[in-house]
Amino acid sequence: MFNDLLFFIGGFSGSMVWNYLSGVPLHRGHPRNLACGLIVGALGHLGLSKLEEMDKVRMYQLEEYVRTHPDDFPAIERKKWGEVFNTWQSPFRPDTE
């Protein structure tokens, strides 16, 4: 939703920049500004949805490969916290007397 708004603002302001660079007053062409905002917003939304779909397909293919090739990806053995941490040794404090 936020990305769609950013694309709309980009298209709208891009049309206003075109007005500024052409020497036309900024308040002219509001329908064109609105149309540019809507078109850029729609194209941005379609582009992002296509990228998300491609990412989902890529992740599915990766997970399917890992699932079908168990020899290449061995299961991770579970450990308890006691096996992860080293045994505690009190710090060495030399005699200062």
C-alpha positions in Angstrom: 0.0 0.0 0.0 2.8 2.4 0.9 4.7 1.5 -2.2 1.7 2.2 -4.4 1.4 5.6 -2.8 5.0 6.3 -3.5 4.6 5.3 -7.1 1.6 7.6 -7.4 3.4 10.5 -5.9 6.4 9.9 -8.2 4.2 9.9 -11.3 2.3 13.0 -10.2 5.4 14.9 -9.2 7.2 13.8 -12.4 4.4 15.4 -14.5 4.8 18.6 -12.4 8.6 18.6 -13.0 7.8 18.2 -16.7 5.6 21.4 -16.4 8.4 23.2 -14.6 11.1 22.3 -17.2 8.8 23.2 -20.1 8.2 26.6 -18.6 4.5 26.0 -18.1 3.0 27.1 -14.8 2.7 24.2 -12.2 -1.0 24.6 -11.7 -1.7 23.7 -15.4 -2.5 20.2 -16.5 -4.0 18.7 -13.3 -5.8 15.9 -15.2 -2.5 14.9 -16.9 -0.8 15.0 -13.5 -3.5 12.8 -12.0 -3.3 10.4 -15.0 0.5 10.2 -14.8 0.2 9.4 -11.1 -2.4 6.7 -11.7 -0.5 5.1 -14.6 2.9 5.1 -12.7 1.1 3.8 -9.6 -0.6 1.0 -11.5 2.6 0.0 -13.3 4.6 0.1 -10.0 2.0 -2.1 -8.3 2.1 -4.6 -11.2 5.9 -4.6 -11.2 6.1 -5.3 -7.5 3.5 -8.0 -7.6 5.4 -9.7 -10.5 8.6 -9.5 -8.5 6.9 -11.1 -5.4 5.5 -13.8 -7.6 8.9 -14.5 -9.1 10.4 -14.6 -5.6 7.7 -17.1 -4.5 8.5 -19.4 -7.5 12.2 -19.2 -6.8 11.7 -20.1 -3.1 9.4 -23.0 -4.1 12.0 -24.4 -6.5 14.7 -24.0 -3.9 12.6 -25.8 -1.2 11.6 -28.5 -3.7 15.3 -29.1 -4.6 16.3 -29.3 -0.9 13.4 -31.7 -0.2 14.2 -34.0 -3.2 18.0 -34.1 -2.5 18.3 -35.1 1.1 21.9 -36.4 0.6 23.2 -32.9 -0.2 21.4 -31.3 2.8 21.7 -33.5 5.9 19.3 -32.8 8.8 20.6 -30.6 11.5 20.9 -32.5 14.8 19.3 -30.8 17.7 21.3 -29.8 20.7 20.5 -28.8 24.2 21.7 -25.6 25.7 24.1 -27.6 28.0 25.8 -29.0 25.0 26.2 -25.6 23.3 27.8 -23.7 26.1 31.2 -24.4 27.5 31.6 -25.4 31.2 31.9 -22.5 33.5 35.2 -21.9 35.1 35.6 -19.2 37.7 37.8 -16.3 36.6 41.5 -16.4 37.7 42.1 -13.8 40.4 45.7 -13.7 41.5 46.4 -13.0 45.1 46.9 -9.2 45.4 48.3 -9.3 49.0 
